[in-house]
């Protein structure tokens, strides 16, 4: 099995490719006659990149390892501070108690990603809805798709080993 550092390196590389892509799109946007399809889809591009970012900090191991410090939690602490790291770990702890390690419910891209997105976003989305704001369904789907890419990278590094 891959270590936390190997998983982080894989998701970091995926994130780097995405940021490079967005930077290239920003450059191309200066010439809108060349690529009108890309420059007209900023919400989609933003949703995918935000999904890649969340997937970088919320890999499957964050969702299934209770009371065990993993690399995803350490990255949040290193990048955003101890309080953010503690809050991030606390947010995932109840879900981690329900899911065994390397179980399909935490590691299967698409299904597990959708469950994790529902876990992470239900309260913020409910508050937004309460105050009259909504996130378009297609934007949320693209966000989950970007996150699922990171989950796929993680699963590939685990050599496709999932417990059913």
Backbone bond lengths (Angstrom), bond angles and torsions (degrees), N, CA, C in turn:
res aa  C-N    CA-C-N  psi(-1)  N-CA   C-N-CA  omega(-1)  CA-C   N-CA-C  phi
1 X - - - 1.444 - - 1.520 109.24 -
2 X 1.283 115.15 148.32 1.457 120.23 179.03 1.526 110.28 -76.11
3 X 1.328 116.44 149.13 1.466 120.95 178.39 1.524 109.22 -81.30
4 X 1.322 116.06 170.72 1.464 120.66 177.77 1.516 111.94 -60.26
5 X 1.337 116.44 -37.18 1.459 119.93 179.58 1.521 111.26 -66.28
6 X 1.324 116.92 -38.24 1.473 120.40 178.43 1.522 109.54 -66.61
7 X 1.335 116.93 -43.15 1.467 119.97 177.23 1.526 110.27 -60.57
8 X 1.321 117.10 -44.25 1.467 120.86 -179.31 1.519 110.87 -62.98
9 X 1.324 116.58 -39.36 1.459 119.88 178.86 1.530 110.40 -63.98
10 X 1.327 117.20 -40.79 1.462 120.30 178.76 1.511 112.79 -64.51
11 X 1.337 116.78 -44.69 1.466 118.76 179.82 1.522 111.15 -71.33
12 X 1.342 116.96 -32.30 1.466 119.96 176.96 1.525 110.54 -64.22
13 X 1.316 116.12 -39.95 1.470 119.19 178.70 1.521 111.01 -65.62
14 X 1.333 116.48 -40.91 1.461 119.45 177.43 1.518 110.10 -62.25
15 X 1.319 116.65 -42.75 1.458 121.71 178.84 1.519 110.97 -64.17
16 X 1.329 117.52 -39.62 1.463 121.40 178.34 1.516 111.11 -62.59
17 X 1.320 116.53 -42.12 1.468 120.30 177.56 1.524 109.66 -61.33
18 X 1.335 117.23 -43.13 1.465 120.73 -179.06 1.522 111.21 -64.78
19 X 1.331 117.33 -43.27 1.464 120.14 179.94 1.523 110.19 -65.99
20 X 1.322 117.42 -39.29 1.459 120.68 175.60 1.524 110.60 -61.36
21 X 1.326 116.23 -40.89 1.461 120.51 177.89 1.521 110.62 -61.65
22 X 1.329 116.58 -46.57 1.469 119.93 -179.42 1.520 110.30 -63.57
23 X 1.341 116.90 -40.94 1.462 119.59 176.48 1.520 111.78 -60.82
24 X 1.308 116.49 -40.10 1.469 120.56 177.47 1.521 110.43 -65.24
25 X 1.322 116.44 -40.85 1.464 120.11 178.75 1.523 110.10 -64.30
26 X 1.330 116.84 -40.47 1.468 119.66 177.50 1.524 111.01 -60.39
27 X 1.318 116.51 -38.94 1.463 119.84 176.91 1.518 110.79 -66.21
28 X 1.330 115.66 -46.22 1.465 120.19 -179.25 1.525 110.49 -64.53
29 X 1.327 117.00 -28.29 1.470 120.63 -179.33 1.522 111.58 -61.76
30 X 1.317 117.07 -19.61 1.455 120.17 176.61 1.535 111.25 -69.67
31 X 1.323 115.73 -13.94 1.458 122.20 179.76 1.528 108.96 -125.78
32 X 1.344 118.32 70.94 1.473 121.06 -170.69 1.523 114.79 -62.50
33 X 1.325 118.62 -18.26 1.455 119.26 178.50 1.523 111.93 -72.12
34 X 1.320 117.42 -20.83 1.455 121.08 -176.50 1.532 111.54 -77.42
35 X 1.337 117.05 -49.17 1.460 119.88 -174.30 1.538 109.89 -133.60
36 X 1.327 117.61 73.85 1.468 118.85 -179.00 1.530 113.24 -67.75
37 X 1.333 118.22 -26.40 1.462 120.75 -178.98 1.526 111.25 -65.75
38 X 1.320 116.55 -45.82 1.463 120.37 -178.32 1.523 110.78 -68.66
39 X 1.318 117.17 -48.20 1.459 119.59 -174.60 1.525 112.23 -68.55
40 X 1.316 118.69 -16.42 1.465 120.53 178.06 1.514 113.69 -90.59
41 X 1.345 117.97 1.29 1.459 121.29 -175.85 1.522 113.23 -119.92
42 X 1.322 117.76 42.62 1.461 120.56 -179.34 1.522 113.18 -60.93
43 X 1.335 120.89 -39.66 1.468 118.71 177.76 1.536 112.32 -60.76
44 X 1.316 117.17 -38.99 1.458 120.81 179.47 1.526 110.63 -67.33
45 X 1.321 116.64 -46.02 1.463 120.85 179.72 1.528 109.79 -62.14
46 X 1.318 117.04 -44.37 1.462 120.80 178.41 1.516 112.29 -62.27
47 X 1.330 116.87 -39.39 1.465 120.78 -179.92 1.523 111.03 -66.22
48 X 1.328 117.57 -43.05 1.470 120.67 179.27 1.528 110.44 -64.48
49 X 1.328 117.15 -45.88 1.469 120.10 -179.27 1.527 110.31 -65.02
50 X 1.329 117.94 -40.00 1.472 118.91 177.92 1.528 110.52 -65.34
51 X 1.330 117.63 -33.89 1.463 120.67 174.84 1.518 111.72 -65.63
52 X 1.321 117.16 -38.89 1.464 120.89 176.56 1.530 110.66 -64.40
53 X 1.330 116.65 -38.92 1.468 120.39 179.14 1.524 110.33 -66.28
54 X 1.337 117.43 -47.94 1.462 120.34 179.61 1.527 109.83 -62.80
55 X 1.330 117.49 -40.15 1.463 120.96 177.82 1.520 112.65 -63.44
56 X 1.316 116.32 -28.59 1.466 120.43 176.96 1.529 110.35 -67.67
57 X 1.328 116.97 -40.45 1.460 121.31 -177.81 1.529 113.40 -92.07
58 X 1.321 118.18 -13.91 1.474 121.53 -179.84 1.522 110.27 -126.88
59 X 1.336 116.86 63.13 1.466 118.59 177.61 1.528 110.17 -70.52
60 X 1.303 118.39 169.14 1.468 120.76 -179.15 1.520 114.57 -54.05
61 X 1.321 118.74 -32.15 1.459 120.03 -178.80 1.528 112.26 -67.16
62 X 1.324 118.64 -26.73 1.466 120.89 176.09 1.524 109.62 -66.52
63 X 1.337 116.70 -30.62 1.452 121.04 -175.16 1.517 114.07 -87.84
64 X 1.338 118.08 -5.27 1.461 117.35 -176.22 1.529 114.61 -136.45
65 X 1.297 118.55 11.92 1.460 120.02 -179.73 1.525 109.80 -122.15
66 X 1.327 116.60 91.70 1.456 119.42 179.11 1.523 110.40 -81.40
67 X 1.314 114.41 147.78 1.468 122.70 178.15 1.523 112.51 51.84
68 X 1.297 116.78 29.77 1.458 121.98 177.70 1.522 107.22 -137.23
69 X 1.301 116.62 121.73 1.458 121.46 -178.25 1.516 108.00 -72.72
70 X 1.333 117.11 122.71 1.458 119.05 177.96 1.524 109.63 -117.95
71 X 1.308 115.05 173.16 1.459 120.02 -172.03 1.527 112.68 -67.22
72 X 1.336 117.78 -33.15 1.464 120.18 178.34 1.512 111.78 -61.26
73 X 1.329 116.97 -42.11 1.459 121.04 178.01 1.520 111.05 -67.90
74 X 1.335 116.60 -37.72 1.457 120.75 178.65 1.523 110.77 -65.52
75 X 1.320 117.44 -37.68 1.470 120.06 179.07 1.525 110.81 -62.89
76 X 1.341 117.80 -41.68 1.466 120.91 178.54 1.523 109.36 -62.03
77 X 1.328 116.71 -44.26 1.466 120.35 179.24 1.526 111.14 -63.26
78 X 1.314 117.32 -44.16 1.466 120.97 -179.47 1.528 111.77 -64.57
79 X 1.336 116.65 -39.69 1.462 120.29 -175.11 1.526 114.09 -85.30
80 X 1.341 117.20 -29.43 1.465 119.53 -172.19 1.521 114.36 -125.09
81 X 1.328 118.57 -3.60 1.455 121.39 177.09 1.524 112.65 108.13
82 X 1.339 114.33 164.56 1.463 120.75 -175.96 1.524 112.76 -64.10
83 X 1.331 117.27 -40.54 1.462 119.81 -179.41 1.524 110.61 -63.58
84 X 1.326 117.05 -45.37 1.469 120.38 178.31 1.522 110.68 -62.24
85 X 1.328 117.25 -39.98 1.463 120.56 177.92 1.514 111.92 -63.38
86 X 1.331 116.75 -42.12 1.459 120.66 178.51 1.532 110.73 -65.44
87 X 1.333 117.18 -44.72 1.469 120.73 179.06 1.529 111.42 -63.21
88 X 1.325 116.35 -39.82 1.470 120.90 178.82 1.525 110.61 -62.76
89 X 1.328 116.03 -45.60 1.460 120.34 177.89 1.525 111.10 -62.83
90 X 1.324 116.51 -42.49 1.467 121.10 -179.38 1.528 111.08 -65.01
91 X 1.328 117.25 -35.78 1.462 120.17 179.89 1.523 112.28 -65.11
92 X 1.324 117.22 -34.81 1.457 121.54 -177.47 1.515 113.45 -90.45
93 X 1.325 118.64 -14.84 1.466 122.03 -175.07 1.527 114.10 -56.05
94 X 1.353 119.95 -47.46 1.474 118.22 -179.39 1.528 112.77 -61.00
95 X 1.323 117.79 -39.78 1.466 120.51 178.36 1.527 110.13 -66.59
96 X 1.331 116.65 -40.42 1.460 120.69 -179.50 1.529 111.51 -63.33
97 X 1.321 117.21 -30.49 1.468 120.11 177.64 1.523 111.79 -69.20
98 X 1.317 117.14 -26.46 1.465 121.29 -177.72 1.524 113.82 -86.62
99 X 1.334 117.28 -20.89 1.467 120.82 -172.45 1.525 110.20 -115.95
100 X 1.346 118.22 124.26 1.464 120.28 176.08 1.535 111.13 -67.38
101 X 1.323 115.39 157.43 1.463 120.43 -178.75 1.533 111.56 -63.08
102 X 1.311 114.65 138.18 1.458 125.68 179.47 1.535 112.40 57.07
103 X 1.315 116.18 32.31 1.456 122.87 178.23 1.527 108.63 -84.75
104 X 1.332 116.94 154.94 1.461 120.28 -179.91 1.528 110.88 -59.60
105 X 1.334 118.16 -29.46 1.465 120.96 -178.29 1.524 112.67 -70.24
106 X 1.318 117.22 -12.50 1.464 119.31 175.72 1.523 112.18 -114.31
107 X 1.322 117.66 -22.91 1.462 119.97 -171.51 1.530 115.66 -112.09
108 X 1.310 120.06 -14.70 1.461 120.95 -175.87 1.530 110.21 -81.07
109 X 1.345 117.89 110.12 1.462 119.82 -177.81 1.531 110.97 -56.54
110 X 1.289 115.39 144.92 1.454 121.23 -177.93 1.509 110.63 92.99
111 X 1.322 116.93 -72.05 1.468 121.39 -179.01 1.521 110.32 -67.28
112 X 1.329 116.76 -56.52 1.466 120.95 -179.22 1.528 110.75 -65.33
113 X 1.317 116.87 -35.61 1.459 120.51 179.07 1.521 110.17 -64.88
114 X 1.324 116.43 -43.42 1.467 120.13 177.98 1.523 111.76 -62.47
115 X 1.337 116.47 -40.26 1.467 119.98 177.99 1.532 110.40 -65.17
116 X 1.326 116.90 -41.74 1.464 120.56 179.78 1.530 110.64 -66.82
117 X 1.328 117.26 -39.51 1.463 120.43 178.46 1.528 110.34 -64.68
118 X 1.322 116.51 -41.21 1.467 119.72 177.38 1.525 109.50 -62.61
119 X 1.334 117.80 -41.11 1.457 122.05 179.49 1.524 110.90 -63.14
120 X 1.330 116.40 -44.95 1.460 120.79 -175.20 1.524 112.71 -74.90
121 X 1.321 117.35 -38.71 1.463 120.89 -169.13 1.519 115.55 -102.43
122 X 1.345 120.72 -4.77 1.463 119.25 -174.12 1.526 112.17 -61.69
123 X 1.334 118.52 -42.77 1.461 120.04 -178.05 1.531 112.21 -70.89
124 X 1.343 119.39 -49.04 1.470 117.87 177.36 1.532 113.06 -59.66
125 X 1.332 117.00 -39.66 1.464 119.39 178.76 1.529 111.84 -68.00
126 X 1.343 116.98 -36.66 1.467 120.19 177.65 1.529 110.70 -65.44
127 X 1.323 117.15 -41.01 1.468 120.62 178.24 1.521 109.83 -65.43
128 X 1.324 117.26 -43.09 1.466 119.83 177.61 1.520 110.89 -60.52
129 X 1.324 116.77 -44.00 1.466 121.23 179.12 1.530 110.37 -61.38
130 X 1.324 116.82 -41.70 1.461 121.84 -179.58 1.533 110.74 -58.57
131 X 1.323 116.23 -37.74 1.457 120.62 -179.35 1.531 113.60 -92.91
132 X 1.310 117.01 9.76 1.453 120.99 172.69 1.509 116.15 90.33
133 X 1.328 117.62 9.85 1.462 121.01 177.46 1.517 109.14 -102.31
134 X 1.304 116.77 146.17 1.457 120.19 176.64 1.529 109.76 -135.90
135 X 1.310 114.32 154.70 1.459 121.24 173.30 1.515 105.91 -106.00
136 X 1.326 118.42 125.50 1.463 119.33 179.47 1.525 111.61 -57.33
137 X 1.314 116.16 142.03 1.464 121.76 -177.20 1.522 111.18 -58.96
138 X 1.331 117.71 -40.72 1.463 119.01 -178.24 1.525 111.21 -65.10
139 X 1.327 117.76 -35.45 1.468 120.60 177.88 1.527 109.46 -65.43
140 X 1.329 116.92 -43.23 1.469 119.84 179.08 1.530 110.83 -65.02
141 X 1.326 117.02 -37.90 1.472 120.43 177.93 1.529 111.11 -63.72
142 X 1.329 117.55 -41.49 1.461 120.11 178.40 1.526 110.70 -67.69
143 X 1.327 117.30 -35.00 1.460 121.31 175.95 1.537 109.93 -60.89
144 X 1.315 116.38 -48.09 1.472 121.00 179.10 1.524 110.35 -64.59
145 X 1.331 117.58 -34.52 1.470 120.29 178.13 1.531 110.80 -64.27
146 X 1.324 117.58 -42.19 1.465 120.28 176.68 1.517 111.66 -62.84
147 X 1.325 115.69 -40.54 1.461 121.14 178.28 1.524 110.21 -65.50
148 X 1.337 116.93 -38.43 1.467 121.45 179.90 1.530 111.30 -64.14
149 X 1.326 117.27 -31.29 1.465 120.15 176.20 1.532 109.32 -61.35
150 X 1.334 116.97 -44.49 1.461 119.94 178.60 1.531 110.75 -63.94
151 X 1.344 116.71 -38.63 1.462 119.63 177.23 1.527 111.40 -64.74
152 X 1.317 117.25 -35.30 1.469 121.47 177.90 1.530 109.94 -65.84
153 X 1.324 117.18 -42.07 1.466 120.74 176.90 1.530 109.63 -59.76
154 X 1.335 116.57 -44.02 1.462 120.98 179.18 1.532 110.88 -61.66
155 X 1.318 117.07 -46.03 1.464 121.18 -178.68 1.528 111.13 -64.38
156 X 1.324 117.25 -39.48 1.461 120.29 177.59 1.526 110.05 -62.07
157 X 1.338 117.52 -39.67 1.458 120.33 179.59 1.523 112.13 -70.42
158 X 1.329 117.10 -23.45 1.469 121.38 174.03 1.527 111.42 -84.35
159 X 1.317 116.54 8.25 1.469 123.60 -179.73 1.525 112.01 59.16
160 X 1.327 115.67 37.84 1.466 123.93 173.53 1.528 113.13 62.85
161 X 1.329 117.28 22.86 1.467 120.07 -178.57 1.522 109.36 -88.69
162 X 1.328 114.62 113.70 1.464 122.40 179.35 1.516 108.36 -132.03
163 X 1.324 116.69 139.70 1.467 120.10 177.01 1.513 109.14 -91.61
164 X 1.303 115.54 133.24 1.460 121.25 177.59 1.493 108.64 -100.44
